[in-house]
């Protein structure tokens, strides 16, 4: 899995959330049916990253966001998290939880986001622990792609 043009995709995630919160029908005016739902007016990335399928369907029922699907939506949320300049502990914890998601698409995006927001020591520890057990080739590739990032910060072992 390659997330490729991540900044454009991250802005897509923000756009999807913004559109769902604001509504995109300019002719809607102040019709109650077209006003944003209170739950979507200021969504928090950590809460969105924690959505399971039932939670996603409940939150976005009746919206165009539901057509995106939970896995692709969470991928976009994780890319947005990876682009946060100074992520909070809450966002780091959300990404760590997403590393265990059943969907390889979500896990791959979580690996990328974790590589952007985690410290080198945390990144090396997670990569060492998770790469051994990862069953999806694309997610494994994301972990390997991060190897230069954390390997450069780890001093070489002294010769024996």
mmCIF file of the C-alpha atoms, coordinates in Angstrom:
data_MODEL
# 
_entry.id   MODEL 
# 
loop_
_atom_site.group_PDB 
_atom_site.id 
_atom_site.type_symbol 
_atom_site.label_atom_id 
_atom_site.label_alt_id 
_atom_site.label_comp_id 
_atom_site.label_asym_id 
_atom_site.label_entity_id 
_atom_site.label_seq_id 
_atom_site.pdbx_PDB_ins_code 
_atom_site.Cartn_x 
_atom_site.Cartn_y 
_atom_site.Cartn_z 
_atom_site.occupancy 
_atom_site.B_iso_or_equiv 
_atom_site.pdbx_formal_charge 
_atom_site.auth_seq_id 
_atom_site.auth_comp_id 
_atom_site.auth_asym_id 
_atom_site.auth_atom_id 
_atom_site.pdbx_PDB_model_num 
ATOM 1   C CA . UNK A 1 1   ? 0.000   0.000   0.000  1.00 0.00 ? 1   UNK A CA 1 
ATOM 2   C CA . UNK A 1 2   ? 1.419   3.293   -0.947 1.00 0.00 ? 2   UNK A CA 1 
ATOM 3   C CA . UNK A 1 3   ? -0.357  6.395   0.190  1.00 0.00 ? 3   UNK A CA 1 
ATOM 4   C CA . UNK A 1 4   ? 1.468   8.319   -2.528 1.00 0.00 ? 4   UNK A CA 1 
ATOM 5   C CA . UNK A 1 5   ? 0.375   11.947  -2.568 1.00 0.00 ? 5   UNK A CA 1 
ATOM 6   C CA . UNK A 1 6   ? -0.402  12.110  1.096  1.00 0.00 ? 6   UNK A CA 1 
ATOM 7   C CA . UNK A 1 7   ? -0.771  15.842  1.543  1.00 0.00 ? 7   UNK A CA 1 
ATOM 8   C CA . UNK A 1 8   ? -3.430  15.997  -1.169 1.00 0.00 ? 8   UNK A CA 1 
ATOM 9   C CA . UNK A 1 9   ? -5.190  13.010  0.358  1.00 0.00 ? 9   UNK A CA 1 
ATOM 10  C CA . UNK A 1 10  ? -4.967  14.531  3.820  1.00 0.00 ? 10  UNK A CA 1 
ATOM 11  C CA . UNK A 1 11  ? -6.622  17.650  2.530  1.00 0.00 ? 11  UNK A CA 1 
ATOM 12  C CA . UNK A 1 12  ? -9.283  15.360  1.049  1.00 0.00 ? 12  UNK A CA 1 
ATOM 13  C CA . UNK A 1 13  ? -9.901  13.938  4.521  1.00 0.00 ? 13  UNK A CA 1 
ATOM 14  C CA . UNK A 1 14  ? -10.277 17.423  5.919  1.00 0.00 ? 14  UNK A CA 1 
ATOM 15  C CA . UNK A 1 15  ? -12.547 18.377  3.011  1.00 0.00 ? 15  UNK A CA 1 
ATOM 16  C CA . UNK A 1 16  ? -14.764 15.328  3.573  1.00 0.00 ? 16  UNK A CA 1 
ATOM 17  C CA . UNK A 1 17  ? -15.126 16.123  7.252  1.00 0.00 ? 17  UNK A CA 1 
ATOM 18  C CA . UNK A 1 18  ? -15.686 19.822  6.532  1.00 0.00 ? 18  UNK A CA 1 
ATOM 19  C CA . UNK A 1 19  ? -18.278 19.100  3.851  1.00 0.00 ? 19  UNK A CA 1 
ATOM 20  C CA . UNK A 1 20  ? -20.133 16.705  6.090  1.00 0.00 ? 20  UNK A CA 1 
ATOM 21  C CA . UNK A 1 21  ? -20.123 19.238  8.903  1.00 0.00 ? 21  UNK A CA 1 
ATOM 22  C CA . UNK A 1 22  ? -21.059 22.271  6.833  1.00 0.00 ? 22  UNK A CA 1 
ATOM 23  C CA . UNK A 1 23  ? -23.150 20.712  4.100  1.00 0.00 ? 23  UNK A CA 1 
ATOM 24  C CA . UNK A 1 24  ? -22.278 21.318  0.484  1.00 0.00 ? 24  UNK A CA 1 
ATOM 25  C CA . UNK A 1 25  ? -25.644 22.413  -0.873 1.00 0.00 ? 25  UNK A CA 1 
ATOM 26  C CA . UNK A 1 26  ? -25.401 26.183  -1.237 1.00 0.00 ? 26  UNK A CA 1 
ATOM 27  C CA . UNK A 1 27  ? -29.155 26.387  -1.923 1.00 0.00 ? 27  UNK A CA 1 
ATOM 28  C CA . UNK A 1 28  ? -29.983 24.671  1.360  1.00 0.00 ? 28  UNK A CA 1 
ATOM 29  C CA . UNK A 1 29  ? -30.056 27.970  3.229  1.00 0.00 ? 29  UNK A CA 1 
ATOM 30  C CA . UNK A 1 30  ? -31.321 27.415  6.720  1.00 0.00 ? 30  UNK A CA 1 
ATOM 31  C CA . UNK A 1 31  ? -33.497 24.395  6.049  1.00 0.00 ? 31  UNK A CA 1 
ATOM 32  C CA . UNK A 1 32  ? -33.269 22.172  9.146  1.00 0.00 ? 32  UNK A CA 1 
ATOM 33  C CA . UNK A 1 33  ? -32.697 19.061  7.022  1.00 0.00 ? 33  UNK A CA 1 
ATOM 34  C CA . UNK A 1 34  ? -29.611 20.660  5.492  1.00 0.00 ? 34  UNK A CA 1 
ATOM 35  C CA . UNK A 1 35  ? -28.016 22.080  8.640  1.00 0.00 ? 35  UNK A CA 1 
ATOM 36  C CA . UNK A 1 36  ? -24.915 20.311  9.924  1.00 0.00 ? 36  UNK A CA 1 
ATOM 37  C CA . UNK A 1 37  ? -25.307 17.674  12.575 1.00 0.00 ? 37  UNK A CA 1 
ATOM 38  C CA . UNK A 1 38  ? -24.003 18.781  15.959 1.00 0.00 ? 38  UNK A CA 1 
ATOM 39  C CA . UNK A 1 39  ? -21.761 15.714  16.160 1.00 0.00 ? 39  UNK A CA 1 
ATOM 40  C CA . UNK A 1 40  ? -20.020 16.734  12.929 1.00 0.00 ? 40  UNK A CA 1 
ATOM 41  C CA . UNK A 1 41  ? -19.464 20.442  13.480 1.00 0.00 ? 41  UNK A CA 1 
ATOM 42  C CA . UNK A 1 42  ? -16.091 20.030  15.173 1.00 0.00 ? 42  UNK A CA 1 
ATOM 43  C CA . UNK A 1 43  ? -14.980 16.418  14.772 1.00 0.00 ? 43  UNK A CA 1 
ATOM 44  C CA . UNK A 1 44  ? -11.800 15.445  16.571 1.00 0.00 ? 44  UNK A CA 1 
ATOM 45  C CA . UNK A 1 45  ? -9.292  13.397  14.610 1.00 0.00 ? 45  UNK A CA 1 
ATOM 46  C CA . UNK A 1 46  ? -8.594  11.018  17.503 1.00 0.00 ? 46  UNK A CA 1 
ATOM 47  C CA . UNK A 1 47  ? -12.307 10.245  17.861 1.00 0.00 ? 47  UNK A CA 1 
ATOM 48  C CA . UNK A 1 48  ? -12.696 9.731   14.121 1.00 0.00 ? 48  UNK A CA 1 
ATOM 49  C CA . UNK A 1 49  ? -9.669  7.407   14.072 1.00 0.00 ? 49  UNK A CA 1 
ATOM 50  C CA . UNK A 1 50  ? -11.329 5.253   16.738 1.00 0.00 ? 50  UNK A CA 1 
ATOM 51  C CA . UNK A 1 51  ? -14.502 4.588   14.734 1.00 0.00 ? 51  UNK A CA 1 
ATOM 52  C CA . UNK A 1 52  ? -15.406 0.962   14.213 1.00 0.00 ? 52  UNK A CA 1 
ATOM 53  C CA . UNK A 1 53  ? -17.688 -0.020  11.349 1.00 0.00 ? 53  UNK A CA 1 
ATOM 54  C CA . UNK A 1 54  ? -20.900 0.346   13.367 1.00 0.00 ? 54  UNK A CA 1 
ATOM 55  C CA . UNK A 1 55  ? -19.797 3.724   14.747 1.00 0.00 ? 55  UNK A CA 1 
ATOM 56  C CA . UNK A 1 56  ? -18.842 4.940   11.285 1.00 0.00 ? 56  UNK A CA 1 
ATOM 57  C CA . UNK A 1 57  ? -22.186 3.884   9.832  1.00 0.00 ? 57  UNK A CA 1 
ATOM 58  C CA . UNK A 1 58  ? -24.115 5.491   12.689 1.00 0.00 ? 58  UNK A CA 1 
ATOM 59  C CA . UNK A 1 59  ? -22.193 8.777   12.540 1.00 0.00 ? 59  UNK A CA 1 
ATOM 60  C CA . UNK A 1 60  ? -22.341 9.167   8.779  1.00 0.00 ? 60  UNK A CA 1 
ATOM 61  C CA . UNK A 1 61  ? -25.728 7.571   8.029  1.00 0.00 ? 61  UNK A CA 1 
ATOM 62  C CA . UNK A 1 62  ? -27.519 9.594   5.385  1.00 0.00 ? 62  UNK A CA 1 
ATOM 63  C CA . UNK A 1 63  ? -24.371 11.462  4.307  1.00 0.00 ? 63  UNK A CA 1 
ATOM 64  C CA . UNK A 1 64  ? -22.169 11.144  1.255  1.00 0.00 ? 64  UNK A CA 1 
ATOM 65  C CA . UNK A 1 65  ? -19.234 10.321  3.526  1.00 0.00 ? 65  UNK A CA 1 
ATOM 66  C CA . UNK A 1 66  ? -20.749 6.896   4.189  1.00 0.00 ? 66  UNK A CA 1 
ATOM 67  C CA . UNK A 1 67  ? -20.132 5.965   0.539  1.00 0.00 ? 67  UNK A CA 1 
ATOM 68  C CA . UNK A 1 68  ? -16.409 6.392   1.146  1.00 0.00 ? 68  UNK A CA 1 
ATOM 69  C CA . UNK A 1 69  ? -16.477 3.461   3.546  1.00 0.00 ? 69  UNK A CA 1 
ATOM 70  C CA . UNK A 1 70  ? -14.940 3.183   6.970  1.00 0.00 ? 70  UNK A CA 1 
ATOM 71  C CA . UNK A 1 71  ? -11.508 1.917   5.886  1.00 0.00 ? 71  UNK A CA 1 
ATOM 72  C CA . UNK A 1 72  ? -10.883 4.607   3.281  1.00 0.00 ? 72  UNK A CA 1 
ATOM 73  C CA . UNK A 1 73  ? -12.254 7.285   5.597  1.00 0.00 ? 73  UNK A CA 1 
ATOM 74  C CA . UNK A 1 74  ? -9.933  6.159   8.422  1.00 0.00 ? 74  UNK A CA 1 
ATOM 75  C CA . UNK A 1 75  ? -7.013  6.096   5.988  1.00 0.00 ? 75  UNK A CA 1 
ATOM 76  C CA . UNK A 1 76  ? -7.749  9.771   5.249  1.00 0.00 ? 76  UNK A CA 1 
ATOM 77  C CA . UNK A 1 77  ? -8.102  10.602  8.947  1.00 0.00 ? 77  UNK A CA 1 
ATOM 78  C CA . UNK A 1 78  ? -4.746  8.927   9.663  1.00 0.00 ? 78  UNK A CA 1 
ATOM 79  C CA . UNK A 1 79  ? -3.099  10.867  6.857  1.00 0.00 ? 79  UNK A CA 1 
ATOM 80  C CA . UNK A 1 80  ? -4.507  14.064  8.351  1.00 0.00 ? 80  UNK A CA 1 
ATOM 81  C CA . UNK A 1 81  ? -3.090  13.037  11.749 1.00 0.00 ? 81  UNK A CA 1 
ATOM 82  C CA . UNK A 1 82  ? 0.304   12.363  10.160 1.00 0.00 ? 82  UNK A CA 1 
ATOM 83  C CA . UNK A 1 83  ? 0.286   15.931  8.854  1.00 0.00 ? 83  UNK A CA 1 
ATOM 84  C CA . UNK A 1 84  ? -0.441  17.559  12.218 1.00 0.00 ? 84  UNK A CA 1 
ATOM 85  C CA . UNK A 1 85  ? 2.597   19.751  13.004 1.00 0.00 ? 85  UNK A CA 1 
ATOM 86  C CA . UNK A 1 86  ? 2.610   19.102  16.770 1.00 0.00 ? 86  UNK A CA 1 
ATOM 87  C CA . UNK A 1 87  ? 0.504   16.017  17.495 1.00 0.00 ? 87  UNK A CA 1 
ATOM 88  C CA . UNK A 1 88  ? -0.888  15.499  20.970 1.00 0.00 ? 88  UNK A CA 1 
ATOM 89  C CA . UNK A 1 89  ? -0.467  12.301  22.980 1.00 0.00 ? 89  UNK A CA 1 
ATOM 90  C CA . UNK A 1 90  ? -4.098  11.586  22.162 1.00 0.00 ? 90  UNK A CA 1 
ATOM 91  C CA . UNK A 1 91  ? -3.307  11.550  18.432 1.00 0.00 ? 91  UNK A CA 1 
ATOM 92  C CA . UNK A 1 92  ? -0.249  9.342   18.927 1.00 0.00 ? 92  UNK A CA 1 
ATOM 93  C CA . UNK A 1 93  ? -2.389  6.930   20.969 1.00 0.00 ? 93  UNK A CA 1 
ATOM 94  C CA . UNK A 1 94  ? -5.040  6.925   18.220 1.00 0.00 ? 94  UNK A CA 1 
ATOM 95  C CA . UNK A 1 95  ? -2.423  5.998   15.633 1.00 0.00 ? 95  UNK A CA 1 
ATOM 96  C CA . UNK A 1 96  ? -1.045  3.251   17.881 1.00 0.00 ? 96  UNK A CA 1 
ATOM 97  C CA . UNK A 1 97  ? -4.546  1.761   18.173 1.00 0.00 ? 97  UNK A CA 1 
ATOM 98  C CA . UNK A 1 98  ? -4.945  1.938   14.397 1.00 0.00 ? 98  UNK A CA 1 
ATOM 99  C CA . UNK A 1 99  ? -1.773  -0.137  13.984 1.00 0.00 ? 99  UNK A CA 1 
ATOM 100 C CA . UNK A 1 100 ? -3.882  -3.057  15.271 1.00 0.00 ? 100 UNK A CA 1 
ATOM 101 C CA . UNK A 1 101 ? -6.845  -2.465  12.956 1.00 0.00 ? 101 UNK A CA 1 
ATOM 102 C CA . UNK A 1 102 ? -8.075  -5.535  11.055 1.00 0.00 ? 102 UNK A CA 1 
ATOM 103 C CA . UNK A 1 103 ? -7.951  -3.618  7.745  1.00 0.00 ? 103 UNK A CA 1 
ATOM 104 C CA . UNK A 1 104 ? -4.554  -3.592  5.986  1.00 0.00 ? 104 UNK A CA 1 
ATOM 105 C CA . UNK A 1 105 ? -5.497  -0.258  4.391  1.00 0.00 ? 105 UNK A CA 1 
ATOM 106 C CA . UNK A 1 106 ? -5.972  1.319   7.814  1.00 0.00 ? 106 UNK A CA 1 
ATOM 107 C CA . UNK A 1 107 ? -2.846  -0.344  9.262  1.00 0.00 ? 107 UNK A CA 1 
ATOM 108 C CA . UNK A 1 108 ? -0.722  0.864   6.342  1.00 0.00 ? 108 UNK A CA 1 
ATOM 109 C CA . UNK A 1 109 ? -1.904  4.435   6.783  1.00 0.00 ? 109 UNK A CA 1 
ATOM 110 C CA . UNK A 1 110 ? -1.323  4.118   10.530 1.00 0.00 ? 110 UNK A CA 1 
ATOM 111 C CA . UNK A 1 111 ? 2.270   3.017   9.894  1.00 0.00 ? 111 UNK A CA 1 
ATOM 112 C CA . UNK A 1 112 ? 2.821   6.056   7.681  1.00 0.00 ? 112 UNK A CA 1 
ATOM 113 C CA . UNK A 1 113 ? 1.243   8.402   10.245 1.00 0.00 ? 113 UNK A CA 1 
ATOM 114 C CA . UNK A 1 114 ? 3.213   6.839   13.086 1.00 0.00 ? 114 UNK A CA 1 
ATOM 115 C CA . UNK A 1 115 ? 6.409   7.376   11.109 1.00 0.00 ? 115 UNK A CA 1 
ATOM 116 C CA . UNK A 1 116 ? 5.552   11.069  10.846 1.00 0.00 ? 116 UNK A CA 1 
ATOM 117 C CA . UNK A 1 117 ? 4.567   11.747  14.470 1.00 0.00 ? 117 UNK A CA 1 
ATOM 118 C CA . UNK A 1 118 ? 6.505   9.286   16.631 1.00 0.00 ? 118 UNK A CA 1 
ATOM 119 C CA . UNK A 1 119 ? 9.963   9.686   18.028 1.00 0.00 ? 119 UNK A CA 1 
ATOM 120 C CA . UNK A 1 120 ? 12.775  7.583   16.580 1.00 0.00 ? 120 UNK A CA 1 
ATOM 121 C CA . UNK A 1 121 ? 12.981  5.289   19.629 1.00 0.00 ? 121 UNK A CA 1 
ATOM 122 C CA . UNK A 1 122 ? 9.244   4.588   19.643 1.00 0.00 ? 122 UNK A CA 1 
ATOM 123 C CA . UNK A 1 123 ? 9.286   4.064   15.912 1.00 0.00 ? 123 UNK A CA 1 
ATOM 124 C CA . UNK A 1 124 ? 12.155  1.569   16.082 1.00 0.00 ? 124 UNK A CA 1 
ATOM 125 C CA . UNK A 1 125 ? 10.515  -0.375  18.917 1.00 0.00 ? 125 UNK A CA 1 
ATOM 126 C CA . UNK A 1 126 ? 7.152   -0.606  17.151 1.00 0.00 ? 126 UNK A CA 1 
ATOM 127 C CA . UNK A 1 127 ? 8.726   -1.530  13.827 1.00 0.00 ? 127 UNK A CA 1 
ATOM 128 C CA . UNK A 1 128 ? 10.799  -4.304  15.402 1.00 0.00 ? 128 UNK A CA 1 
ATOM 129 C CA . UNK A 1 129 ? 7.807   -5.717  17.258 1.00 0.00 ? 129 UNK A CA 1 
ATOM 130 C CA . UNK A 1 130 ? 5.224   -5.428  14.489 1.00 0.00 ? 130 UNK A CA 1 
ATOM 131 C CA . UNK A 1 131 ? 7.146   -6.227  11.325 1.00 0.00 ? 131 UNK A CA 1 
ATOM 132 C CA . UNK A 1 132 ? 7.737   -9.814  12.465 1.00 0.00 ? 132 UNK A CA 1 
ATOM 133 C CA . UNK A 1 133 ? 4.011   -10.473 12.762 1.00 0.00 ? 133 UNK A CA 1 
ATOM 134 C CA . UNK A 1 134 ? 2.562   -8.406  9.915  1.00 0.00 ? 134 UNK A CA 1 
ATOM 135 C CA . UNK A 1 135 ? 0.760   -10.654 7.421  1.00 0.00 ? 135 UNK A CA 1 
ATOM 136 C CA . UNK A 1 136 ? 0.018   -8.051  4.733  1.00 0.00 ? 136 UNK A CA 1 
ATOM 137 C CA . UNK A 1 137 ? 2.814   -7.396  2.243  1.00 0.00 ? 137 UNK A CA 1 
ATOM 138 C CA . UNK A 1 138 ? 1.819   -3.772  1.633  1.00 0.00 ? 138 UNK A CA 1 
ATOM 139 C CA . UNK A 1 139 ? 1.795   -2.955  5.358  1.00 0.00 ? 139 UNK A CA 1 
ATOM 140 C CA . UNK A 1 140 ? 5.166   -4.685  5.775  1.00 0.00 ? 140 UNK A CA 1 
ATOM 141 C CA . UNK A 1 141 ? 6.487   -2.526  2.949  1.00 0.00 ? 141 UNK A CA 1 
ATOM 142 C CA . UNK A 1 142 ? 5.331   0.611   4.803  1.00 0.00 ? 142 UNK A CA 1 
ATOM 143 C CA . UNK A 1 143 ? 7.288   -0.521  7.882  1.00 0.00 ? 143 UNK A CA 1 
ATOM 144 C CA . UNK A 1 144 ? 10.370  -1.246  5.755  1.00 0.00 ? 144 UNK A CA 1 
ATOM 145 C CA . UNK A 1 145 ? 10.058  2.130   4.075  1.00 0.00 ? 145 UNK A CA 1 
ATOM 146 C CA . UNK A 1 146 ? 10.443  3.732   7.524  1.00 0.00 ? 146 UNK A CA 1 
ATOM 147 C CA . UNK A 1 147 ? 13.595  1.747   8.333  1.00 0.00 ? 147 UNK A CA 1 
ATOM 148 C CA . UNK A 1 148 ? 16.008  4.491   7.180  1.00 0.00 ? 148 UNK A CA 1 
ATOM 149 C CA . UNK A 1 149 ? 14.137  6.991   9.364  1.00 0.00 ? 149 UNK A CA 1 
ATOM 150 C CA . UNK A 1 150 ? 14.713  5.182   12.615 1.00 0.00 ? 150 UNK A CA 1 
ATOM 151 C CA . UNK A 1 151 ? 17.891  3.285   11.659 1.00 0.00 ? 151 UNK A CA 1 
ATOM 152 C CA . UNK A 1 152 ? 19.734  6.583   11.188 1.00 0.00 ? 152 UNK A CA 1 
ATOM 153 C CA . UNK A 1 153 ? 19.004  7.531   14.784 1.00 0.00 ? 153 UNK A CA 1 
ATOM 154 C CA . UNK A 1 154 ? 20.166  4.234   16.285 1.00 0.00 ? 154 UNK A CA 1 
ATOM 155 C CA . UNK A 1 155 ? 23.915  4.087   16.892 1.00 0.00 ? 155 UNK A CA 1 
ATOM 156 C CA . UNK A 1 156 ? 25.627  1.033   15.407 1.00 0.00 ? 156 UNK A CA 1 
ATOM 157 C CA . UNK A 1 157 ? 26.501  -1.847  17.703 1.00 0.00 ? 157 UNK A CA 1 
ATOM 158 C CA . UNK A 1 158 ? 30.136  -1.791  18.774 1.00 0.00 ? 158 UNK A CA 1 
ATOM 159 C CA . UNK A 1 159 ? 32.275  -4.490  17.184 1.00 0.00 ? 159 UNK A CA 1 
ATOM 160 C CA . UNK A 1 160 ? 33.016  -7.505  19.354 1.00 0.00 ? 160 UNK A CA 1 
# 
